[in-house]
Amino acid sequence: MEEIKEASLPIEDNIPSEEPIIELNKVAMEYYMQTEKIDNMKEFFIRLVKGKIKKMKKRILEEITFSVRKGESIGIIGHNGAGKSTILKLITGIIKPTAGTVKVHGSVAPLLNLGAGFDYEATARENIFLNGAIIGYTQKEIKSKFASIVEFAELENYVDVPLKNFSSGMVARLGFAIAIDVEPDILLVDEILSVGDENFRQKCSQKIEELQKRGVTFIIVSHNMSQVKKLCQRAIWIENGKIVEAGDSKEICDKYQEYSKNKQ
């Protein structure tokens, strides 16, 4: 099998002349991981006080460099643990890089963990207003969006039901509906287009295509190559925290699928 060649490629060809809306330059990300299993909190604190907790430095990303122009649709692909979701978290500002720079120009709507931040004791109605306030909307703005959010999530009959009684699919639908109503400059999607039934997944794809036509910049992390080919102009293949190749989505997805097949 042919070895993967490391690469760090900016997305440069056949793109609009506008300045990049997202820029990652020589980005690296490291975490410290505990190397021993500690079974209880008492033992953990004893070892912590004595300075006996052993940690290992793990590099998640290395020399990641690429740029995205306004209105582009980019797919990030690679095997589990490659560093794909970490890149999205860096773009949102949830985490900061160990080295390098991340520049983002515009508002970001991250669909990374649908339902994160919800109060499960509260109703769907209350959570819409809660999340709207967190995003920065006024009460008046949330009221104007309320009906469209509920309709898109297909929860008309459940708006006053506590989320603790919702299925995981219902929670995901509500999270998606709230996030896409923000009308962001940049939409980040991490493996969430598999929520709900086939009709709802189709509706999610159609909504994303509508946002793309409005000029929203779109980045998706997915293992679904047909989805990436359909929704994305370009793809970035990540492996072991490094960019292998970047370019036309169909070409890159086909190369990745061939590599994955040979690797098995």
Protein Blocks (a to p, Z undefined) as FASTA:
>chain_A
ZZddddddddfbhpafbdcfbdcehiacdddddfbdcfbfklmmmmmmnopaccddddfb
ghiacdddehiacddeddehilmmmmmmmmnomaccfbdcdddeddddddfbghihpafk
bcfklmmmmmmmmnopafklmmmmmmmmmmmnopmmmmmgcfklpcfklmmmmmmmmmmm
nopabdcdehklmgcjfklmmmmmmmmmmmmmnopacddddfblklmmmmpmbdcddeeh
iafbgcdfklmmmmmmmmmmmmZZ
